[in-house]
């Protein structure tokens, strides 16, 4: 999977249900994706926040990109916005401590920054799945898309690959079957919870989920999906 910044609940459902979670570090950074941005609730609407990056070549991998030099100031402003937006949330204190710790992580490398936040959220939610960096897996050179995925699965001795439901447009079950792999897709059920007294805004960052829900309820959410 791509490394994403505080992604939605489905990402954590995937991590919690697999035997090993492979996170891509040696993959091209893509603009307008969710690698360094996500959505939180501000007022009654979703708000898109972005962690700024140093200007660099679009050909670089995620592990080669750097946070902007202004990041310390920008992250402080972002944490303040999160504090203002969620100050009255039922689980504010525990969550803001986690979020603040992640944004204070002292490493300008984009992948390291995201990887740290992923591991911190996993620890908070009690997810113990091994998280494997893709660069540590030998798959040969030049493989792309599903061929790279299948090579990673084989290198790890896997017989089944689970992907979010959006992957149905990308991957073909028969191609995986020919390689001895069972391809399954994870489809999150409709998950809702009280966001103050607002009309519910779905699929926001895990920050929103943690702000409004205790750990035991989130543990239940992690199992609210179907494999199709």
C-alpha positions in Angstrom: 0.0 0.0 0.0 1.0 3.6 -0.5 2.0 5.5 2.6 -0.8 7.9 3.6 -1.0 10.6 6.2 -3.5 9.7 8.9 -5.7 7.8 6.4 -9.3 6.8 6.8 -10.6 3.9 8.9 -10.4 1.4 5.9 -6.6 1.7 5.8 -6.5 0.6 9.5 -9.0 -2.2 8.9 -6.6 -3.5 6.2 -3.6 -3.3 8.4 -5.4 -5.1 11.3 -6.7 -8.0 9.2 -3.6 -9.0 7.3 -0.6 -11.1 8.4 1.9 -8.6 7.1 1.3 -5.1 5.8 3.7 -3.9 3.1 4.1 -0.1 2.9 5.7 1.3 -0.2 8.7 3.6 0.3 10.3 3.1 -3.1 7.4 4.2 -5.1 6.9 7.5 -7.0 5.4 10.3 -5.1 2.0 11.3 -6.7 0.5 14.8 -6.5 -3.2 15.3 -5.6 -3.2 12.0 -3.8 -3.4 11.2 -0.1 0.3 10.7 0.7 0.8 14.1 2.4 -2.8 15.3 2.9 -6.2 14.3 4.4 -9.5 15.6 5.6 -10.7 16.6 9.1 -13.9 18.2 10.4 -13.8 22.0 10.8 -17.2 23.4 11.8 -19.8 21.4 9.9 -17.7 20.6 6.8 -14.7 18.6 5.8 -11.4 20.5 5.6 -8.4 19.4 3.5 -5.1 19.8 5.2 -1.7 19.3 3.5 1.8 18.8 4.8 4.0 21.0 2.5 6.9 19.5 0.7 10.2 20.9 -0.5 10.0 21.5 -4.3 11.8 18.8 -6.1 11.7 16.5 -9.1 8.4 14.6 -9.8 10.5 11.5 -10.6 11.6 11.0 -7.0 10.3 8.2 -4.8 8.4 8.9 -1.6 11.5 8.0 0.4 13.5 10.7 -1.5 11.1 13.6 -0.9 11.6 16.1 1.9 9.2 18.2 4.0 9.3 21.9 3.4 11.8 24.0 5.4 8.8 25.8 6.9 7.3 22.6 8.2 7.9 23.3 11.9 5.9 26.5 11.7 3.3 24.9 9.3 2.8 21.9 11.5 2.3 24.0 14.6 -0.4 26.0 12.8 -2.0 22.7 11.7 -2.0 21.3 15.2 -3.6 24.5 16.5 -6.3 24.2 13.9 -7.0 20.6 14.9 -7.1 21.7 18.6 -9.6 24.4 17.7 -11.8 22.1 15.6 -11.9 19.3 18.1 -11.3 20.9 21.5 -14.7 19.7 22.8 -14.6 16.2 21.3 -15.1 13.3 23.7 -11.6 11.8 23.2 -9.7 15.0 22.5 -6.9 14.8 25.0 -5.5 11.3 24.1 -5.9 12.0 20.4 -4.3 15.5 20.4 -1.3 14.1 22.3 -0.8 11.4 19.7 -1.3 13.8 16.7 1.0 16.4 18.3 3.7 13.8 18.9 3.5 12.7 15.2 3.8 16.2 13.9 6.8 16.9 16.1 8.6 13.9 14.7 12.1 15.3 13.9 12.9 13.9 10.5 12.4 15.9 7.2 12.1 12.7 5.2 8.5 12.4 3.9 8.4 8.6 4.2 9.9 8.4 7.6 7.5 11.1 8.8 4.5 9.1 7.5 5.9 5.8 8.6 6.3 7.1 12.2 2.7 8.3 12.3 1.4 4.9 11.0 3.3 3.0 13.6 2.1 5.4 16.4 -1.5 5.0 15.4 -1.2 1.3 15.2 0.3 1.2 18.7 -2.5 3.4 20.0 -5.2 1.2 18.4 -3.5 -2.0 19.5 -2.7 -3.2 16.0 0.3 -5.5 16.1 0.5 -6.4 12.4 4.2 -6.4 11.2 4.7 -3.4 8.8 7.2 -4.2 6.1 8.9 -1.5 4.0 8.8 -2.5 0.3 12.5 -1.6 -0.2 13.5 -4.5 2.1 11.8 -7.0 -0.2 13.8 -8.4 -3.2 11.5 -8.5 -6.2 13.7 -7.8 -9.2 13.8 -4.5 -11.2 11.3 -2.9 -13.4 8.2 -4.5 -12.2 5.1 -2.3 -12.1 1.6 -2.4 -10.7 0.1 -5.8 -10.2 3.3 -7.6 -11.3 5.2 -5.9 -8.5 2.4 -6.8 -6.0 2.5 -10.4 -7.0 6.3 -10.5 -6.8 6.1 -9.0 -3.2 3.5 -11.6 -2.2 5.7 -14.4 -3.5 8.8 -13.1 -1.8 6.9 -13.1 1.5 5.4 -16.6 0.9 1.9 -15.3 0.8 -1.0 -17.2 -0.8 -3.6 -14.4 -0.6 -3.5 -10.6 -1.3 -6.0 -8.3 0.3 -6.5 -4.9 -1.3 -9.0 -2.0 -0.6 -12.2 -2.2 -2.7 -10.9 0.5 -5.0 -8.4 -2.0 -6.3 -11.1 -3.8 -8.2 -10.5 -1.3 -11.0 -6.8 -2.1 -11.0 -6.3 -5.8 -10.4 -7.6 -8.9 -12.2 -8.4 -12.0 -10.1 -7.5 -14.4 -12.9 -4.0 -12.9 -13.3 -3.4 -13.4 -9.6 -4.8 -16.9 -9.7 -2.4 -17.8 -12.4 0.4 -16.9 -10.0 -1.1 -19.0 -7.2 -2.5 -16.1 -5.4 -6.1 -15.5 -4.1 -7.1 -11.8 -4.7 -9.6 -10.4 -2.2 -10.9 -6.9 -1.7 -11.8 -5.3 1.6 -15.0 -3.3 1.5 -15.7 -1.1 4.6 -19.2 -1.1 5.9 -21.0 2.2 6.4 -19.4 3.5 9.7 -20.9 6.4 11.5 -20.6 8.1 14.9 -21.6 11.3 16.6 -19.6 14.3 15.4 -20.8 16.9 18.0 -24.4 17.6 16.9 -23.5 17.9 13.2 -24.8 15.9 10.2 -22.3 13.1 9.9 -19.4 13.6 7.4 -18.0 10.1 6.4 -14.6 8.8 5.6 -12.5 11.5 7.2 -9.0 11.0 8.6 -8.5 8.6 11.4 -7.9 11.7 13.5 -11.6 12.4 13.3 -12.4 8.8 14.3 -10.1 8.9 17.3 -11.4 12.3 18.4 -15.0 11.0 18.8 -14.5 7.4 19.8 -12.8 5.4 22.6 -10.4 2.7 21.7 -12.8 -0.1 22.3 -15.3 1.3 19.9 -12.6 1.8 17.3 -11.6 -1.8 17.8 -15.1 -2.8 16.8 -14.9 -0.6 13.8 -11.8 -2.3 12.6 -13.9 -5.4 12.1 -16.8 -3.7 10.3 -15.9 -4.7 6.7 -16.6 -7.5 4.2 -14.1 -9.4 2.1 -15.4 -9.7 -1.4 
